[in-house]
């Protein structure tokens, strides 16, 4: 995948620059890592069959969701699951979209942060440039309509900007402001990627970020601080 990305940039007459942020759609990372499941090889469990009867969907699909989940939080219209990574999302990230054939789905990378680190390492070897990498996926949000992209994997940048203790423009000390920088970059890239345009990689340039090897997992709110779980 990295060689394809490097070639695509050359073909478009672009160049890599140190300090760029490369945002990659989860789907191409999953495909490159072989995280594609053939449902014809899946034998659904009784639990998956029960979910299929309740929600009117393929029991084999729900079996994959269960395999990818630590626990199921809600099961109304869609499964809201906590993935093995600790992410809270619909169907544990198991997805039919942008996958050829009716019997194939992708699952999330086994370790998105490790994937981002490896991609950053390979891209530096190919380009001679050092830049941050974000792996993004589309999530729904409690209390709000619409989907937005968030970072599920990251390398080479500080994923959070902790502004607590700093003063605002009125001189007041900020008490609780921690910005999810990696999520905001993922969302910005999502506006360019679209869902059917076939643009799985976006270069963000000119954004001043703090260089640090923080995992996207750092963005996950600890269960003890979660008022909605």
Secondary structure by P-SEA (a helix, b strand, c coil): caaaaaaaaaaacccccccbbbbbbaaaaaaaaccccccccccccaaaaaaaaaccccaaaaaaaaaacccccccccccccccccccccccccccccccccccbbbbccccaaaaaaaaaaaaaaaccbbbbbbbbbbbbbccccbbbbbbccccccccccccccccccccccccbbbbaaaaaaaaaaaaaacccccccbbbbccccccccccccccccccccccccc
